[in-house]
Structure formats: structure tokens, C-alpha cells
Amino acid sequence: MRDGFMSILAFPVATHTLRSLPVEMFPRPPKKDIDWANLSLSLNGNASLNGHVEVRHSLSTNKWSTPRIVADENIAVSGLSPGLNYGQQCYEGLKAFRSARPQGETITVFRPNFHAARMARSAEAVCLPAPSQELFLECLNKVIIANDEWVPPSNTESFLYIRPVLFGSSSNLALCPPEETIFAIFVFPTSPYHGAEAAKALVLEDFDRAAPKGMGAYKVGGNYAPVWRHAAKAKAQGYGLTLHLDSASQTYVEEFSTSGFVGHKKGQTGQDVMIIPDTENAIASATCDSLMSLARLKGWKIERIPVPFSSIRDLDEVVAVGTAAAAVPVESITRNSSGETVVFADGEKRLLHLAAIVADIQRGHVADTEGWCYDVVTPLGCAKRLLGEKVPLVLISTEA
């Protein structure tokens, strides 16, 4: 099934001759004098770029305001809001890429509907109204069009990182949802979070990321900040990744602190087998889901099963997958309490091969047969190449 639907965004329907209308070039070329090959999530003073998109929801009317671009990285919010005081928030992370096509350069977003659905699930868990998929896409279009010159060139490994945030914003210290909720999307250019080199991982045994039947499956800030001090300690010891086991028994693999766990092994007949931990405490991953889809197309066996830590020695490859992380090869996993270090053999790197195909799809180098890439277009974008013809000014995304 293709990852999408048809959305018609709220632009006026009219018929015009395009030659009579000013058509600004979209996308604009990347900004000059930027070292696109060396970017990071620390932003380096470019947090505001050309602005973010913002929309507000009223609890009393159950309506969203019209999305608007705010030329600032700051949001006006009450210091007594439940978003600040009680952690009533959730967020997402997506990527946009610049790609060259025979008909001209374009900007695409990878699997936005997956992320809109995941945000809706997280929002429900913390009693927030979720933006519809149509509103999510409309806001994506608006913020990327405003910041298109910040989308890195197609010949680099960098990309435009997209950060939607949703939180209770009006004053309310009562333990209930507030009158106002803000949905905003920020963007900034960056490079893969962990880089491309293989990383060593350490099992965290003195900290549990998520309680059984808790919030581990939702993309909320509370799943991340508490890990930082443990990750910093591990990094000082030479471990670029930290791995969580289930908090109930410390037996089963759940996920890395920043990304999902995907393993590979050869079956008895030589068939490729992808291993995904079956757990309710890990966040669903668009990257992992994409790898699974490609693996099925290639005839791999997919096993979503409980993964005992003792079984990872049967794997010949492990990668940490996520939006910002992409696919990071895991060199080894160490568990200090048992003195174990499992090293993954230098094999065929089958998972990394699949990840490379995903990257090629994202950048338009190979056909997007799954319908994962959403084209960012202006109201005239669907038709501006048909100069002289009469066309309806309707923004249509056919991700279906």
C-alpha cells in the first residue's frame, strides 16, 4: 500500500493565464557561503532561518487558526502553561531533500503521513488535539517554501531537518488540558546525527528509559532528556550509542536511546532475515518501516519477535535507525554487568545496502515506487511549467 492520501489544501480555486501572474522561482537555489558538508544539530546561530510556521487550537471552539509564518525561532507562551510545567508536549522529526529531476529541481519530504500519524498517536497519549494530516501537510508546505534556500544541495549528505512541536500553551496549572494548544514547525539544515562511521554501543543498566505500559512508544521529550547524563558518561568511555533493555526483566532488547534497533542474520537456507524487537516500549520508526518494506520486496524474511540480549550474538549486522540518525552501523554492544562485548562480523552489510536504497529514494536517485516522497509545491507549482495554459490554482498532493 502506498504511504499516503490525496489532500487538497485551502487555496482559492480560480482559473488564470499563468503569463499574467508573477511566478517566483521555486525552489530557490541553496544559500551561498555555507559549508553544507559540515552541519550539526547545534544550529550554530541559524535557528530562526527565515521563520517557522505556527497554528493555534482553541479547546472551546475545537478549531485551528490559519497557519502563519513567524520570522523568529521564539514562541510566545505562558510560563504557567502545562507544556512547560507538566511536559504536555510531543514532537516529530522529518527530512526534506533537494533533488534533480528531468523536469527540474524539486524539494521532497520523506514519509510525512507516517509522521503525522505518529504525532497524532503521541498527542492522544498526552491529551493534546492533533493536527489533521491535511493541516500537517499544509504547514509543511508553508514552512519549507519560506525556507527553501536552506535546503542543502543534492550532492551533499546534508538535508533539511524538520521539527514539528505540539504543546499546551495557555496558562493552566490545573491537571487538565488548557484552552490553547500550539502546533509549530521549525526547520534547519543538518547532517546525519551520528555520522557515517560505525559506533560502539553500551547497554544502560543503571537507568530504565521506559516503564512497562508507560510512555516509551510515544515521541515525547520526557523519553530523551533523562538519558543525556547517561549517554554523556558512555560517550566519555568511547561508546557512541546506548542501548536499553526491558525495564521489567533486563532481558530483552528494546531500542537505542536515539534510534531503533534492527538486526540481520542468515537463515538456515541462506535467506536474509531481518530482526526487529517486538516491544510496546519503543517508538515506531519510519526508517525501520521503510527498510522492512524494501526487505520484503527483496524476499527477505521479517521477524518481529522478542529479542533476548543473549541472542544478539547470532546476528551478523546491527544498525541504529532513525530520522536524524539515518542508519548507523553498530560495531559492537557491551554489557558491563556480564563482561560481554558482542562484536558484529564484517559481512555483506545487507542492512546498510537497504539503507542506501532508502537514501537514494529520498534524494530522487531511484524511483519512489512506494509513494513515500511528498513533493513540496507552491499554489502555482503544479502548473507553472505550463505557461500560457489556463489552469486551476489548486494545490494537490497525490500521495496515494
ZAMARGU-4260 file (C-alpha; in steps of 0.2 Angstrom, whole numbers, plus 5000, padded with zeros to 4 digits):
<rodrens>
0) 5000/5000/5000 | 5007/5017/4996 | 5010/5028/5010 | 4998/5042/5008 | 4982/5050/5003
5) 4976/5064/4992 | 4975/5081/5000 | 4968/5097/4993 | 4974/5112/5003 | 4965/5128/5006
10) 4970/5138/4991 | 4957/5148/4981 | 4951/5139/4966 | 4952/5150/4951 | 4957/5149/4933
15) 4970/5161/4926 | 4983/5163/4912 | 5000/5160/4920 | 5009/5173/4910 | 4998/5186/4918
20) 5004/5181/4936 | 5021/5184/4944 | 5029/5167/4947 | 5043/5167/4959 | 5056/5153/4956
25) 5054/5138/4967 | 5064/5131/4974 | 5077/5144/4976 | 5095/5138/4974 | 5104/5134/4991
30) 5112/5149/5000 | 5130/5153/4996 | 5144/5154/5008 | 5138/5139/5019 | 5149/5124/5022
35) 5135/5112/5018 | 5146/5096/5021 | 5149/5101/5039 | 5132/5105/5048 | 5126/5099/5065
40) 5110/5099/5076 | 5118/5113/5087 | 5112/5125/5074 | 5126/5137/5075 | 5116/5153/5077
45) 5104/5149/5062 | 5090/5143/5072 | 5077/5156/5065 | 5082/5154/5047 | 5068/5163/5038
50) 5055/5159/5051 | 5044/5145/5057 | 5025/5141/5054 | 5013/5142/5069 | 4995/5137/5071
55) 4984/5138/5087 | 4970/5127/5093 | 4956/5133/5104 | 4948/5120/5116 | 4932/5129/5117
60) 4929/5131/5098 | 4938/5115/5093 | 4946/5124/5079 | 4963/5128/5072 | 4969/5145/5067
65) 4976/5149/5050 | 4994/5144/5048 | 5006/5159/5048 | 5025/5161/5046 | 5033/5169/5061
70) 5050/5176/5057 | 5058/5171/5073 | 5063/5155/5082 | 5054/5160/5098 | 5036/5156/5103
75) 5026/5167/5114 | 5019/5155/5128 | 5013/5157/5146 | 5026/5152/5159 | 5011/5144/5168
80) 5007/5133/5153 | 5006/5114/5155 | 5018/5112/5141 | 5032/5120/5152 | 5026/5114/5169
85) 5019/5096/5166 | 5028/5091/5150 | 5012/5091/5140 | 5020/5090/5123 | 5026/5079/5109
90) 5036/5082/5093 | 5041/5074/5077 | 5057/5074/5066 | 5056/5073/5047 | 5068/5076/5032
95) 5067/5086/5016 | 5079/5084/5002 | 5083/5094/4986 | 5083/5083/4971 | 5086/5085/4952
100) 5073/5078/4940 | 5072/5079/4921 | 5058/5091/4923 | 5068/5102/4935 | 5074/5103/4953
105) 5061/5099/4967 | 5061/5098/4986 | 5053/5082/4994 | 5048/5077/5011 | 5051/5059/5016
110) 5035/5050/5023 | 5026/5065/5030 | 5010/5055/5033 | 5019/5042/5044 | 5025/5056/5055
115) 5008/5065/5055 | 5000/5049/5061 | 5014/5046/5074 | 5011/5063/5081 | 4993/5060/5082
120) 4996/5045/5092 | 5008/5054/5104 | 4996/5069/5105 | 4982/5057/5111 | 4993/5050/5125
125) 4996/5067/5132 | 4979/5074/5130 | 4983/5086/5115 | 4972/5089/5100 | 4982/5083/5085
130) 4983/5092/5068 | 4975/5083/5054 | 4985/5076/5040 | 4979/5089/5029 | 4984/5103/5041
135) 5001/5094/5044 | 5005/5094/5026 | 4999/5112/5023 | 5011/5118/5037 | 5025/5108/5030
140) 5022/5116/5013 | 5022/5133/5020 | 5037/5132/5031 | 5048/5124/5018 | 5043/5136/5004
145) 5048/5150/5016 | 5065/5142/5019 | 5068/5133/5003 | 5085/5142/5001 | 5091/5132/5017
150) 5088/5115/5009 | 5106/5108/5006 | 5112/5105/4988 | 5108/5087/4982 | 5126/5082/4980
155) 5129/5083/4999 | 5124/5071/5013 | 5115/5085/5022 | 5097/5088/5022 | 5084/5100/5029
160) 5078/5093/5046 | 5060/5097/5051 | 5054/5098/5069 | 5036/5099/5072 | 5031/5103/5090
165) 5014/5102/5099 | 5011/5108/5117 | 4999/5115/5129 | 5002/5134/5128 | 4990/5144/5138
170) 4990/5147/5157 | 4983/5132/5166 | 4991/5124/5182 | 4975/5113/5184 | 4978/5095/5179
175) 4968/5096/5164 | 4971/5101/5146 | 4972/5120/5143 | 4962/5132/5132 | 4976/5134/5119
180) 4987/5122/5110 | 5001/5127/5099 | 5007/5117/5084 | 5023/5124/5076 | 5036/5118/5063
185) 5054/5123/5063 | 5067/5118/5050 | 5086/5119/5049 | 5099/5111/5038 | 5110/5097/5046
190) 5120/5082/5043 | 5117/5064/5049 | 5117/5064/5069 | 5129/5051/5072 | 5139/5052/5056
195) 5143/5038/5044 | 5156/5029/5055 | 5152/5013/5064 | 5148/5016/5083 | 5151/5005/5099
200) 5136/5003/5110 | 5134/5001/5129 | 5119/4993/5137 | 5112/5006/5150 | 5109/4995/5166
205) 5108/5009/5179 | 5094/5018/5171 | 5077/5012/5163 | 5071/5023/5148 | 5053/5017/5150
210) 5041/5008/5162 | 5031/4994/5156 | 5014/5001/5149 | 5022/5018/5151 | 5026/5031/5138
215) 5041/5023/5129 | 5031/5021/5112 | 5027/5040/5111 | 5038/5053/5104 | 5038/5065/5120
220) 5053/5075/5127 | 5052/5065/5143 | 5059/5050/5134 | 5075/5059/5129 | 5082/5072/5142
225) 5083/5060/5156 | 5095/5049/5146 | 5108/5063/5142 | 5118/5061/5158 | 5120/5043/5155
230) 5124/5045/5136 | 5137/5058/5140 | 5145/5046/5153 | 5145/5032/5140 | 5152/5044/5126
235) 5167/5048/5138 | 5170/5029/5139 | 5170/5028/5120 | 5153/5022/5116 | 5143/5032/5103
240) 5127/5023/5107 | 5117/5017/5122 | 5105/5003/5122 | 5090/5000/5133 | 5084/4983/5138
245) 5066/4980/5145 | 5064/4988/5162 | 5054/4973/5169 | 5067/4959/5167 | 5083/4967/5159
250) 5082/4953/5147 | 5075/4959/5130 | 5082/4972/5118 | 5070/4987/5116 | 5079/5001/5107
255) 5094/5013/5107 | 5092/5030/5116 | 5092/5040/5100 | 5086/5027/5087 | 5078/5010/5083
260) 5087/4993/5084 | 5087/4982/5068 | 5097/4966/5066 | 5101/4954/5052 | 5106/4936/5051
265) 5106/4922/5038 | 5093/4909/5039 | 5096/4890/5038 | 5094/4891/5020 | 5104/4906/5017
270) 5089/4918/5017 | 5091/4935/5023 | 5082/4938/5039 | 5078/4955/5047 | 5076/4955/5066
275) 5065/4969/5074 | 5062/4969/5093 | 5044/4966/5097 | 5041/4978/5111 | 5027/4990/5116
280) 5040/5002/5123 | 5049/5008/5108 | 5045/5022/5096 | 5039/5017/5079 | 5052/5022/5066
285) 5049/5027/5048 | 5066/5022/5043 | 5064/5005/5051 | 5047/5003/5042 | 5055/5008/5026
290) 5069/4995/5027 | 5056/4982/5031 | 5046/4986/5015 | 5062/4985/5004 | 5067/4969/5013
295) 5050/4961/5009 | 5052/4966/4991 | 5068/4958/4990 | 5061/4942/4998 | 5069/4943/5015
300) 5061/4935/5030 | 5055/4948/5043 | 5054/4943/5061 | 5047/4955/5073 | 5050/4945/5089
305) 5056/4947/5107 | 5075/4948/5106 | 5084/4942/5121 | 5100/4950/5124 | 5108/4933/5124
310) 5103/4931/5106 | 5111/4946/5098 | 5127/4936/5096 | 5118/4926/5082 | 5117/4942/5072
315) 5130/4947/5059 | 5124/4965/5057 | 5115/4978/5068 | 5111/4996/5063 | 5103/5010/5074
320) 5090/5018/5063 | 5081/5035/5065 | 5077/5051/5056 | 5091/5061/5062 | 5102/5046/5064
325) 5098/5038/5047 | 5106/5021/5048 | 5122/5019/5059 | 5132/5003/5059 | 5134/4996/5076
330) 5152/4989/5078 | 5149/4981/5095 | 5137/4980/5110 | 5145/4979/5128 | 5136/4974/5144
335) 5147/4978/5159 | 5137/4968/5172 | 5141/4952/5162 | 5158/4957/5155 | 5151/4953/5137
340) 5156/4963/5121 | 5147/4956/5106 | 5156/4961/5090 | 5147/4961/5074 | 5157/4952/5060
345) 5162/4962/5044 | 5150/4954/5032 | 5140/4959/5017 | 5132/4974/5026 | 5115/4969/5019
350) 5105/4982/5031 | 5117/4996/5025 | 5113/4991/5007 | 5095/4993/5010 | 5098/5010/5020
355) 5107/5016/5004 | 5092/5012/4994 | 5081/5022/5006 | 5093/5037/5004 | 5093/5036/4985
360) 5074/5036/4985 | 5074/5051/4997 | 5086/5061/4985 | 5077/5055/4969 | 5091/5045/4963
365) 5079/5029/4961 | 5061/5028/4958 | 5049/5030/4973 | 5038/5015/4969 | 5031/5016/4987
370) 5025/5034/4986 | 5035/5039/5001 | 5041/5056/4995 | 5030/5071/4996 | 5033/5085/4983
375) 5033/5102/4991 | 5024/5114/4979 | 5018/5132/4979 | 5000/5136/4973 | 5007/5138/4956
380) 5019/5124/4957 | 5009/5110/4949 | 5007/5121/4934 | 5020/5135/4932 | 5029/5125/4918
385) 5013/5125/4908 | 5015/5144/4904 | 5001/5151/4893 | 4989/5137/4898 | 4974/5140/4909
390) 4975/5130/4925 | 4965/5129/4942 | 4976/5136/4956 | 4973/5121/4967 | 4987/5113/4977
395) 4985/5095/4976 | 4996/5081/4983 | 4993/5064/4976 | 5002/5054/4989 | 4991/5039/4986
</rodrens>
